[in-house]
Amino acid sequence: MAFLHVFNPFFGFTSATCSTDGFSNPVIGPSSGGGSTCISGHVAVSINATGTKILYEAPKDQRAVTESFVELFQADAAWISEVIAGGPSVISGRYNIFVKLCLPTDPEKLAQVKTVQLLTHGATLDHTYWDIAPGYSYVDVASAAGYATLSYDQLGVGNSDHPDPIQIVQATAQVAVAHELVGLLRQAKLGGYSFDNVVGVGHSAGSTLTQGITTQYPQDFDAVILSGTSASAASVALTVSAFNFIDATTDPAPQFKNLPAGFLTQQSAAGIQFAFYRYPNYDEDVFRKQVANKQTNTLGVLLTLGGIVAPSTEFTGPVQIVNGQHDLVFCGGNCLYPTDQNVVTMSTFYPAAPKGSQTYIATGAGHSIAAHKSGPDSFQKMVQFLKTNSL
Ligand SMILES: *[C@@H]1O[C@H](CO)[C@@H](O)[C@H](O)[C@H]1NC(C)=O
């Protein structure tokens, strides 16, 4: 039994024997900067989502992987129309999802906790995006401001289960997983901790998923913060060509050992820099760490992510849109050209722009705002947005 802080319904969060209820193989440890104490482990999540029957098999070798992207971006989109023509499918199953619940280590901060933030990472990243290194940790900044966070590895990523990368690891399955995690948080099923509010925080494809949740399940979140996202997919092909995806099993990095075929990763560090970073405005050690820990993406997600995007007309909570000034993936390298893309994003996805909504441009940053020198400023703006909205 380890000691941590648990929720006491009469006295708020207090120091006591730790409850790791709801986690399997729990491990307790600090965040990178030490401001949080975190329980990591697996939770079993049951989903039953409508997917797409994709008429395509996981590419058998590198030539087939490369060809699939050549055809994915073919001007007439003939290949996409062909492979997604299989109609709806049922994605149903129980999957182990790796989660990390972090609470402020400082007992005074811990006593203030009433809101948990669900942190959803971007493609080819994992939960560590939110806690990269001391000074580059949104988890630490959130804890210092009196918030709990739940970061996790998406289905088919990192320490989570890796089912079929074409038929199962699709966008609607990711939305269903995140929705189930919100349910566990709201029902105090993770360590017995009870929260008044749940806020959705996304980065990149994680923002697309978070935005998808505000459309499909408008009651899930009290507020959302969407970073590294926009209403334009115009530079996605440029991004994916810079990645030059390879079958992850052919990459010697240890995280890909024992992976089934069909999971894809970036070929080179230069490709990751091209898409995610703005030189020299980032920390070299943080960049190297992210490259060494690069994760995977799947054709299942790439072919279905656009399908979950629709304006969130019924969501009434406040929204914050945060982008690096030089985001390549979603702004083609300039989020203020030809007009402020944050403003366009807000009016496209949240036409009723709920009261208290804000936008923020992270000066000098590329797509991975957390890894840039302006990251700490962005993190402060994010928690300030929540404070301003009494969350
Ligand atoms: C999943 O949902 C479908 C309808 O969308 C239903 O027919 C099926 O019984 C459900 N499966 C499970 C395991 O709940």
The ligand as an ORCA input file, in Angstrom:
! r2SCAN-3c Opt
* xyz 0 1
  C     -23.581     -2.664    -30.270
  O     -24.537     -1.819    -30.862
  C     -25.332     -2.429    -31.862
  C     -26.250     -1.377    -32.460
  O     -25.542     -0.257    -32.843
  C     -26.143     -3.558    -31.254
  O     -26.854     -4.237    -32.281
  C     -25.211     -4.544    -30.563
  O     -25.973     -5.494    -29.867
  C     -24.300     -3.840    -29.579
  N     -23.313     -4.769    -29.069
  C     -23.010     -4.866    -27.783
  C     -21.992     -5.876    -27.424
  O     -23.508     -4.150    -26.929
*
